[in-house]
Amino acid sequence: MTDSLTGVWDGTFVQPNAGMVTFLATLIESGGALGGNVTEPCMIPGCPLSTHNASIAGSRSGSAVSFVKRYEPPGYGYDTVLYEGSVNAEATEIDGRWKLPGTTLSGTFLMVRSTRPAESVATEELSKEPAR
């Protein structure tokens, strides 16, 4: 498997008491190292943030993918999440499990390579940010 994971990915994860949560990830793969960022809605009632941003740092070895998602800023029940999964042979899907370190909370996730180009997604996300 040599297809790079670099690109835009539409994702979902299942969270206890919240159900399915959607997210948008931009991944960059270089020499087995994996980086990128994620945006997702805040699912906690009363959360003062409508959207959470997080960075991704991890690795890929063959079909095995693992990364740590760190929310920026942490808080509101969001901090660090560990992800482990597998990429399919076509490098169009990544599925696996997430876990909150130091707890028993975990669930499943699925990421599907988006057909949207990265530039248009970045522009779309910027347009959602409140004016300062």
MDTraj code that builds the backbone (N, CA, C; nanometers):
import mdtraj as md
import numpy as np

residues = "MET THR ASP SER LEU THR GLY VAL TRP ASP GLY THR PHE VAL GLN PRO ASN ALA GLY MET VAL THR PHE LEU ALA THR LEU ILE GLU SER GLY GLY ALA LEU GLY GLY ASN VAL THR GLU PRO CYS MET ILE PRO GLY CYS PRO LEU SER THR HIS ASN ALA SER ILE ALA GLY SER ARG SER GLY SER ALA VAL SER PHE VAL LYS ARG TYR GLU PRO PRO GLY TYR GLY TYR ASP THR VAL LEU TYR GLU GLY SER VAL ASN ALA GLU ALA THR GLU ILE ASP GLY ARG TRP LYS LEU PRO GLY THR THR LEU SER GLY THR PHE LEU MET VAL ARG SER THR ARG PRO ALA GLU SER VAL ALA THR GLU GLU LEU SER LYS GLU PRO ALA ARG".split()
xyz = np.array([
    [0.0854, -0.1171, 0.0000],
    [0.0000, 0.0000, 0.0000],
    [0.0899, 0.1232, 0.0000],
    [0.0766, 0.2054, -0.1041],
    [0.1610, 0.3232, -0.1129],
    [0.0803, 0.4519, -0.1245],
    [-0.0514, 0.4453, -0.1354],
    [-0.1319, 0.5666, -0.1489],
    [-0.1192, 0.6522, -0.0241],
    [-0.0877, 0.7767, -0.0441],
    [-0.0735, 0.8710, 0.0666],
    [-0.2091, 0.9029, 0.1280],
    [-0.2088, 0.9289, 0.2581],
    [-0.3313, 0.9688, 0.3274],
    [-0.3504, 1.1202, 0.3231],
    [-0.2568, 1.1925, 0.2621],
    [-0.2691, 1.3376, 0.2525],
    [-0.3975, 1.3735, 0.1789],
    [-0.4769, 1.4599, 0.2420],
    [-0.6012, 1.5030, 0.1800],
    [-0.7048, 1.5407, 0.2840],
    [-0.8251, 1.5636, 0.2359],
    [-0.9374, 1.6025, 0.3194],
    [-1.0243, 1.4793, 0.3430],
    [-1.0673, 1.4620, 0.4679],
    [-1.1436, 1.3442, 0.5081],
    [-1.2700, 1.3867, 0.5838],
    [-1.3827, 1.3268, 0.5476],
    [-1.5075, 1.3437, 0.6225],
    [-1.5141, 1.2300, 0.7229],
    [-1.5425, 1.2622, 0.8478],
    [-1.5415, 1.1579, 0.9495],
    [-1.6612, 1.1603, 1.0409],
    [-1.6795, 1.0482, 1.1093],
    [-1.7794, 1.0361, 1.2151],
    [-1.7184, 0.9543, 1.3274],
    [-1.7598, 0.9845, 1.4494],
    [-1.7266, 0.8977, 1.5612],
    [-1.8488, 0.8861, 1.6487],
    [-1.8586, 0.7752, 1.7201],
    [-1.9714, 0.7518, 1.8092],
    [-1.9247, 0.7792, 1.9508],
    [-1.9971, 0.8686, 2.0176],
    [-1.9621, 0.9106, 2.1527],
    [-2.0766, 0.8734, 2.2470],
    [-2.0457, 0.8058, 2.3596],
    [-2.1519, 0.7723, 2.4550],
    [-2.2289, 0.8972, 2.4978],
    [-2.3576, 0.8865, 2.5082],
    [-2.4487, 0.9935, 2.5504],
    [-2.4620, 1.1080, 2.4502],
    [-2.3905, 1.1035, 2.3384],
    [-2.4028, 1.2091, 2.2375],
    [-2.4406, 1.1517, 2.1014],
    [-2.4122, 1.0231, 2.0808],
    [-2.4414, 0.9612, 1.9517],
    [-2.3315, 0.9870, 1.8508],
    [-2.3720, 0.9965, 1.7235],
    [-2.2755, 1.0131, 1.6154],
    [-2.2391, 1.1606, 1.6002],
    [-2.1096, 1.1870, 1.5939],
    [-2.0568, 1.3220, 1.5771],
    [-1.9811, 1.3256, 1.4448],
    [-2.0047, 1.4285, 1.3640],
    [-1.9329, 1.4420, 1.2373],
    [-1.8143, 1.5358, 1.2561],
    [-1.7114, 1.5154, 1.1753],
    [-1.5946, 1.6037, 1.1787],
    [-1.5319, 1.6118, 1.0409],
    [-1.4483, 1.7117, 1.0228],
    [-1.3741, 1.7307, 0.8993],
    [-1.2263, 1.7309, 0.9347],
    [-1.1488, 1.6451, 0.8686],
    [-1.0055, 1.6345, 0.8973],
    [-0.9247, 1.6614, 0.7713],
    [-0.8141, 1.7299, 0.7889],
    [-0.7155, 1.7468, 0.6830],
    [-0.5904, 1.6750, 0.7306],
    [-0.5486, 1.5729, 0.6562],
    [-0.4322, 1.4925, 0.6935],
    [-0.3156, 1.5227, 0.6012],
    [-0.1960, 1.5174, 0.6569],
    [-0.0723, 1.5293, 0.5809],
    [0.0165, 1.4133, 0.6218],
    [0.0511, 1.3289, 0.5246],
    [0.1384, 1.2144, 0.5517],
    [0.2724, 1.2362, 0.4833],
    [0.3809, 1.2159, 0.5580],
    [0.5145, 1.2300, 0.5023],
    [0.6074, 1.1304, 0.5700],
    [0.6579, 1.0351, 0.4944],
    [0.7527, 0.9379, 0.5474],
    [0.6989, 0.8576, 0.6639],
    [0.5716, 0.8263, 0.6635],
    [0.5103, 0.7487, 0.7716],
    [0.4581, 0.8335, 0.8859],
    [0.4996, 0.9616, 0.8912],
    [0.4465, 1.0517, 0.9944],
    [0.3146, 1.1098, 0.9459],
    [0.2230, 1.1284, 1.0388],
    [0.0900, 1.1781, 1.0063],
    [0.0616, 1.3018, 1.0902],
    [0.0170, 1.4081, 1.0256],
    [-0.0197, 1.5303, 1.0952],
    [-0.1455, 1.5872, 1.0343],
    [-0.1951, 1.6953, 1.0912],
    [-0.3122, 1.7590, 1.0340],
    [-0.3967, 1.8274, 1.1376],
    [-0.5223, 1.8539, 1.0987],
    [-0.6135, 1.9199, 1.1903],
    [-0.7559, 1.8703, 1.1696],
    [-0.8397, 1.8975, 1.2704],
    [-0.9788, 1.8520, 1.2724],
    [-1.0668, 1.9668, 1.3201],
    [-1.1851, 1.9783, 1.2617],
    [-1.2885, 2.0666, 1.3150],
    [-1.4133, 1.9828, 1.3371],
    [-1.4814, 2.0099, 1.4488],
    [-1.6032, 1.9352, 1.4819],
    [-1.6920, 2.0206, 1.5721],
    [-1.8217, 1.9915, 1.5731],
    [-1.9120, 2.0690, 1.6589],
    [-1.8962, 2.0302, 1.8053],
    [-1.9250, 2.1249, 1.8955],
    [-1.9268, 2.0944, 2.0381],
    [-2.0591, 2.0246, 2.0683],
    [-2.0541, 1.9101, 2.1325],
    [-2.1738, 1.8309, 2.1594],
    [-2.2188, 1.8385, 2.3048],
    [-2.1462, 1.9117, 2.3887],
    [-2.1817, 1.9220, 2.5300],
    [-2.2852, 2.0332, 2.5465],
    [-2.3979, 2.0042, 2.6105],
    [-2.4995, 2.1086, 2.6308],
    [-2.4407, 2.2297, 2.7038],
    [-2.4716, 2.3478, 2.6527],
    [-2.4230, 2.4701, 2.7153],
    [-2.2804, 2.5066, 2.6803],
    [-2.2187, 2.4346, 2.5894],
    [-2.0800, 2.4625, 2.5508],
    [-2.0726, 2.6007, 2.4852],
    [-1.9813, 2.6875, 2.5299],
    [-1.9725, 2.8218, 2.4724],
    [-1.9068, 2.8245, 2.3339],
    [-1.8482, 2.7132, 2.2918],
    [-1.7866, 2.7055, 2.1592],
    [-1.8780, 2.6257, 2.0675],
    [-1.9054, 2.6766, 1.9488],
    [-1.9881, 2.5994, 1.8558],
    [-1.9040, 2.4968, 1.7812],
    [-1.7765, 2.5278, 1.7612],
    [-1.6863, 2.4389, 1.6868],
    [-1.5561, 2.4220, 1.7637],
    [-1.5078, 2.2978, 1.7687],
    [-1.3780, 2.2691, 1.8300],
    [-1.2757, 2.2450, 1.7196],
    [-1.1547, 2.2919, 1.7428],
    [-1.0418, 2.2664, 1.6538],
    [-0.9424, 2.1793, 1.7283],
    [-0.8792, 2.0898, 1.6543],
    [-0.7812, 2.0002, 1.7153],
    [-0.6695, 1.9736, 1.6157],
    [-0.5508, 1.9433, 1.6685],
    [-0.4386, 1.9028, 1.5844],
    [-0.4235, 1.7511, 1.5934],
    [-0.3648, 1.6940, 1.4909],
    [-0.3410, 1.5495, 1.4844],
    [-0.1912, 1.5264, 1.4690],
    [-0.1381, 1.4305, 1.5446],
    [0.0009, 1.3884, 1.5289],
    [0.0048, 1.2375, 1.5482],
    [0.0639, 1.1669, 1.4522],
    [0.0684, 1.0219, 1.4638],
    [0.1531, 0.9597, 1.3555],
    [0.1177, 0.8353, 1.3210],
    [0.1970, 0.7633, 1.2223],
    [0.1123, 0.6608, 1.1488],
    [0.1699, 0.6147, 1.0390],
    [0.1092, 0.5078, 0.9589],
    [0.2183, 0.4079, 0.9239],
    [0.1851, 0.2800, 0.9414],
    [0.2750, 0.1729, 0.9023],
    [0.1916, 0.0697, 0.8283],
    [0.2059, 0.0644, 0.6956],
    [0.1220, -0.0235, 0.6158],
    [-0.0220, 0.0200, 0.6255],
    [-0.1093, -0.0692, 0.6711],
    [-0.2505, -0.0324, 0.6848],
    [-0.2838, 0.0183, 0.8249],
    [-0.1889, 0.0099, 0.9185],
    [-0.2139, 0.0540, 1.0571],
    [-0.1924, 0.2042, 1.0701],
    [-0.2917, 0.2715, 1.1291],
    [-0.2864, 0.4164, 1.1498],
    [-0.3109, 0.4430, 1.2980],
    [-0.2294, 0.5295, 1.3574],
    [-0.2551, 0.5718, 1.4951],
    [-0.2193, 0.7191, 1.5069],
    [-0.3004, 0.7918, 1.5834],
    [-0.2714, 0.9329, 1.6047],
    [-0.3360, 0.9815, 1.7329],
    [-0.2847, 1.0939, 1.7801],
    [-0.3383, 1.1619, 1.8974],
    [-0.4034, 1.2898, 1.8480],
    [-0.5263, 1.3121, 1.8911],
    [-0.5972, 1.4359, 1.8587],
    [-0.5948, 1.5229, 1.9837],
    [-0.5405, 1.6459, 1.9700],
    [-0.5306, 1.7397, 2.0825],
    [-0.6155, 1.8631, 2.0520],
    [-0.7142, 1.8854, 2.1369],
    [-0.8028, 2.0000, 2.1183],
    [-0.7311, 2.1286, 2.1554],
    [-0.7545, 2.2332, 2.0768],
    [-0.6900, 2.3620, 2.0963],
    [-0.7966, 2.4715, 2.0968],
    [-0.8282, 2.5327, 2.2093],
    [-0.7724, 2.5049, 2.3415],
    [-0.8426, 2.3857, 2.4044],
    [-0.7768, 2.3176, 2.4987],
    [-0.8442, 2.2103, 2.5714],
    [-0.9504, 2.2688, 2.6633],
    [-1.0436, 2.1873, 2.7028],
    [-1.1473, 2.2316, 2.7957],
    [-1.2852, 2.1922, 2.7492],
    [-1.3842, 2.2213, 2.8280],
    [-1.5226, 2.1884, 2.7978],
    [-1.5407, 2.0380, 2.7773],
    [-1.4591, 1.9566, 2.8456],
    [-1.4672, 1.8124, 2.8304],
    [-1.3842, 1.7597, 2.7145],
    [-1.3096, 1.8483, 2.6489],
    [-1.2287, 1.8096, 2.5330],
    [-1.0827, 1.8349, 2.5654],
    [-0.9965, 1.7339, 2.5416],
    [-0.8544, 1.7489, 2.5682],
    [-0.7758, 1.6665, 2.4676],
    [-0.7449, 1.5411, 2.5015],
    [-0.6657, 1.4533, 2.4165],
    [-0.7413, 1.3236, 2.3928],
    [-0.7397, 1.2750, 2.2686],
    [-0.8061, 1.1499, 2.2323],
    [-0.7078, 1.0662, 2.1508],
    [-0.6980, 0.9367, 2.1830],
    [-0.6122, 0.8437, 2.1099],
    [-0.6949, 0.7696, 2.0053],
    [-0.6440, 0.7593, 1.8831],
    [-0.7119, 0.6898, 1.7739],
    [-0.6223, 0.5789, 1.7206],
    [-0.6806, 0.4624, 1.6954],
    [-0.6096, 0.3522, 1.6294],
    [-0.7041, 0.2903, 1.5285],
    [-0.6539, 0.2698, 1.4057],
    [-0.7403, 0.2144, 1.3033],
    [-0.6621, 0.1545, 1.1887],
    [-0.7366, 0.1228, 1.0839],
    [-0.6793, 0.0627, 0.9642],
    [-0.7293, 0.1372, 0.8416],
    [-0.6394, 0.1538, 0.7452],
    [-0.6771, 0.2153, 0.6187],
    [-0.7035, 0.1031, 0.5186],
    [-0.8047, 0.1199, 0.4330],
    [-0.8355, 0.0163, 0.3346],
    [-0.7319, 0.0182, 0.2216],
    [-0.7355, -0.0816, 0.1350],
    [-0.6350, -0.0978, 0.0296],
    [-0.6333, 0.0185, -0.0687],
    [-0.7477, 0.0838, -0.0894],
    [-0.7559, 0.1960, -0.1830],
    [-0.7182, 0.3289, -0.1181],
    [-0.6916, 0.3291, 0.0126],
    [-0.6604, 0.4507, 0.0905],
    [-0.7734, 0.5522, 0.0802],
    [-0.8983, 0.5022, 0.0860],
    [-1.0156, 0.5894, 0.0806],
    [-1.0951, 0.5870, 0.2109],
    [-1.0656, 0.4921, 0.3004],
    [-1.1357, 0.4832, 0.4284],
    [-1.0388, 0.4433, 0.5391],
    [-1.0606, 0.5024, 0.6567],
    [-0.9876, 0.4651, 0.7774],
    [-1.0940, 0.4378, 0.8836],
    [-1.0898, 0.3204, 0.9440],
    [-1.1852, 0.2938, 1.0518],
    [-1.1132, 0.2295, 1.1689],
    [-1.1699, 0.2501, 1.2875],
    [-1.1072, 0.1956, 1.4066],
    [-1.1766, 0.2416, 1.5324],
    [-1.0963, 0.2592, 1.6389],
    [-1.1502, 0.2953, 1.7702],
    [-1.0756, 0.4153, 1.8268],
    [-1.1453, 0.4950, 1.9059],
    [-1.0859, 0.6050, 1.9796],
    [-1.0981, 0.5739, 2.1279],
    [-1.0128, 0.6376, 2.2088],
    [-1.0141, 0.6162, 2.3540],
    [-0.9664, 0.7430, 2.4223],
    [-1.0338, 0.7786, 2.5323],
    [-0.9871, 0.8890, 2.6155],
    [-0.8857, 0.8328, 2.7150],
    [-0.7620, 0.8840, 2.7147],
    [-0.6595, 0.8317, 2.8051],
    [-0.7020, 0.8443, 2.9516],
    [-0.6711, 0.7417, 3.0295],
    [-0.6998, 0.7436, 3.1726],
    [-0.8452, 0.7186, 3.2079],
    [-0.9272, 0.6823, 3.1080],
    [-1.0684, 0.6536, 3.1327],
    [-1.1067, 0.5249, 3.0611],
    [-1.2304, 0.4840, 3.0788],
    [-1.2821, 0.3686, 3.0048],
    [-1.3643, 0.4128, 2.8844],
    [-1.3748, 0.5445, 2.8615],
    [-1.4529, 0.5948, 2.7486],
    [-1.3838, 0.5644, 2.6171],
    [-1.4588, 0.5024, 2.5254],
    [-1.4063, 0.4723, 2.3932],
    [-1.5235, 0.4550, 2.2971],
    [-1.4911, 0.4461, 2.1716],
    [-1.5934, 0.4274, 2.0699],
    [-1.5302, 0.4021, 1.9350],
    [-1.6120, 0.4010, 1.8322],
    [-1.5649, 0.3735, 1.6973],
    [-1.5570, 0.5037, 1.6170],
    [-1.4783, 0.4988, 1.5097],
    [-1.4723, 0.6118, 1.4168],
    [-1.4576, 0.5604, 1.2750],
    [-1.4969, 0.6453, 1.1798],
    [-1.4821, 0.6156, 1.0381],
    [-1.4472, 0.7453, 0.9674],
    [-1.3457, 0.7396, 0.8821],
    [-1.3061, 0.8546, 0.8013],
    [-1.3097, 0.8115, 0.6552],
    [-1.3702, 0.8949, 0.5698],
    [-1.3813, 0.8666, 0.4268],
    [-1.3190, 0.9830, 0.3517],
    [-1.2316, 0.9499, 0.2564],
    [-1.1639, 1.0555, 0.1801],
    [-1.2683, 1.1398, 0.1077],
    [-1.2589, 1.2703, 0.1249],
    [-1.3531, 1.3628, 0.0639],
    [-1.3185, 1.3848, -0.0825],
    [-1.4201, 1.4172, -0.1601],
    [-1.3965, 1.4505, -0.3002],
    [-1.3756, 1.6006, -0.3165],
    [-1.3893, 1.6777, -0.2056],
    [-1.3695, 1.8230, -0.2098],
    [-1.2208, 1.8544, -0.2056],
    [-1.1748, 1.9493, -0.2858],
    [-1.0342, 1.9883, -0.2772],
    [-1.0058, 2.0630, -0.1472],
    [-0.8844, 2.0483, -0.0966],
    [-0.8472, 2.1066, 0.0331],
    [-0.8661, 2.2575, 0.0351],
    [-0.8363, 2.3276, -0.0738],
    [-0.8467, 2.4734, -0.0744],
    [-0.9902, 2.5196, -0.0522],
    [-1.0873, 2.4537, -0.1170],
    [-1.2262, 2.4969, -0.1002],
    [-1.2764, 2.4656, 0.0397],
    [-1.2310, 2.3571, 0.0999],
    [-1.2723, 2.3235, 0.2361],
    [-1.2157, 2.4244, 0.3337],
    [-1.0900, 2.4620, 0.3171],
    [-1.0289, 2.5609, 0.4064],
    [-1.1038, 2.6931, 0.3970],
    [-1.1403, 2.7340, 0.2780],
    [-1.2156, 2.8583, 0.2595],
    [-1.3516, 2.8473, 0.3255],
    [-1.4170, 2.7318, 0.3098],
    [-1.5484, 2.7090, 0.3709],
    [-1.5395, 2.7168, 0.5219],
    [-1.4356, 2.6580, 0.5816],
    [-1.4208, 2.6601, 0.7265],
    [-1.3922, 2.8017, 0.7763],
    [-1.3116, 2.8782, 0.7023],
    [-1.2840, 3.0155, 0.7432],
    [-1.4102, 3.1005, 0.7431],
    [-1.4994, 3.0739, 0.6491],
    [-1.6214, 3.1527, 0.6414],
    [-1.7151, 3.1246, 0.7589],
    [-1.6961, 3.0129, 0.8278],
    [-1.7793, 2.9778, 0.9427],
    [-1.7317, 3.0440, 1.0710],
    [-1.6053, 3.0914, 1.0733],
    [-1.5502, 3.1505, 1.1948],
    [-1.6123, 3.2873, 1.2194],
    [-1.6440, 3.3195, 1.3448],
    [-1.7013, 3.4510, 1.3747],
    [-1.6015, 3.5630, 1.3502],
    [-1.6502, 3.6772, 1.3083],
    [-1.5638, 3.7929, 1.2872],
    [-1.5144, 3.8441, 1.4218],
    [-1.3921, 3.8917, 1.4253],
    [-1.3340, 3.9395, 1.5518],
    [-1.3199, 4.0891, 1.5489],
])
top = md.Topology()
chain = top.add_chain()
for i, resn in enumerate(residues, 1):
    res = top.add_residue(resn, chain, resSeq=i)
    for name in ("N", "CA", "C"):
        top.add_atom(name, md.element.get_by_symbol(name[0]), res)
traj = md.Trajectory(xyz[None], top)
